[in-house]
């Protein structure tokens, strides 16, 4: 899976799960300040991503995530394990 494919998957998840406008979901968008994702939403996002990838992001990995690009990088690294 390429980073572009991961990005599109994240856009789809954020749009479907949190009803966010896809135009707001850029790679530089901060999940918390730009997209209004709170800690409970972040857990929901992690669960949804696990369902889609079959792999679980560790709590430690998810603590470092701030932007959409951070999520892409974390999933990309996870998929290469």
PyMOL commands that set and color helices and strands:
alter all, ss='L'
color gray80, all
select helices_A, chain A and resi 3-18+22-24+39-53+59-63+68-79
alter helices_A, ss='H'
color red, helices_A
deselect
rebuild
show_as cartoon
